[in-house]
Amino acid sequence: MEEKEFIIPKNVNAGFEIIQNVGLKDMLFFIPSIVFNIPFIWFVSVNPIVKIVVAVFSIFIPFVLVFVRPIKENIPAWKHLSWKYDFIKRQKKFYYRKEVSEYVQKTK
């Protein structure tokens, strides 16, 4: 008997992608670094090597947050970090109850 071959597709993302697996919303992470780099390069008078290092480093951080997919292929690193932050800042509720009935029974 001939075995059938099934093709299971990867998770499909319905969003608009500029680059593969990188949407328009993900590219918004680069705006603050660009806004920081342009005045820094033009108006700050420091060594050009320092300017290059700072500019590359400030572009590298959003690049890592957008393009690195640590656990699943369709979830970027910035989402994992935001979920961890939300988990850490959640309200922690601890419920306590008195176990009076057990204590009373043990002492009798």
C-alpha positions in Angstrom: 0.0 0.0 0.0 1.3 3.5 -0.9 1.8 5.9 1.9 0.4 9.4 1.6 2.6 12.4 2.1 1.0 15.3 4.0 2.4 18.8 3.9 1.8 20.7 7.1 2.3 24.5 6.5 4.1 26.8 8.9 2.1 29.2 10.9 0.6 31.8 8.6 0.8 35.5 9.5 -1.9 37.6 7.8 0.0 40.9 8.4 1.9 42.9 5.8 5.6 42.0 5.8 8.3 44.3 4.4 11.0 41.7 4.8 10.4 38.0 5.4 8.9 37.6 9.0 9.3 41.4 9.6 6.2 43.5 9.5 5.7 47.2 9.4 5.0 47.4 13.1 8.4 45.7 13.8 10.2 48.3 11.7 8.9 51.0 14.0 11.6 49.9 16.5 14.2 51.5 14.2 12.7 55.0 14.3 14.0 56.0 17.8 17.5 54.9 16.9 17.4 56.8 13.6 16.1 59.9 15.5 18.9 59.6 18.0 21.7 58.9 15.4 21.1 61.8 13.0 21.6 64.6 15.5 24.3 62.6 17.3 26.3 62.2 14.0 25.8 65.8 12.8 25.9 67.9 16.0 28.0 66.1 18.6 31.7 66.9 18.3 33.5 63.7 19.3 35.9 61.3 17.7 34.4 59.8 14.4 35.2 56.3 15.7 33.0 57.0 18.8 30.2 58.2 16.6 30.4 55.1 14.4 30.5 52.8 17.5 27.5 54.5 19.1 25.5 54.6 15.8 26.2 50.9 15.1 25.3 49.9 18.7 22.1 51.9 18.6 21.1 50.3 15.3 22.1 46.8 16.5 19.7 46.7 19.5 16.5 47.2 17.5 17.9 44.8 14.9 18.3 42.1 17.5 14.9 42.7 18.9 13.2 42.5 15.5 15.1 39.8 13.7 16.0 37.3 16.4 13.3 34.7 17.0 14.4 32.9 20.2 11.7 30.3 20.7 9.2 30.2 17.8 9.8 31.3 14.3 6.8 33.7 14.2 7.3 35.5 17.6 10.1 38.1 17.7 12.3 38.7 20.7 10.6 42.0 21.6 7.3 40.2 22.2 9.0 37.7 24.5 10.6 40.6 26.5 7.2 42.5 26.7 5.5 39.3 27.9 8.1 38.7 30.6 7.8 42.3 31.7 4.0 42.1 31.9 4.4 38.8 33.9 6.8 40.4 36.3 4.7 43.6 36.9 1.4 41.7 37.3 -0.5 42.0 40.6 0.5 39.1 42.8 -2.4 37.8 44.8 -1.9 35.4 47.7 -4.9 33.8 49.3 -4.6 32.8 52.9 -7.1 30.8 54.9 -7.1 29.9 58.5 -7.2 26.2 59.3 -9.0 26.6 62.6 -11.1 23.5 62.3 -8.1 21.2 62.0 -6.4 22.9 64.9 -9.4 22.6 67.1 -9.8 18.9 66.3 -6.1 18.2 67.1 -6.3 19.8 70.5 -9.4 18.0 71.7 
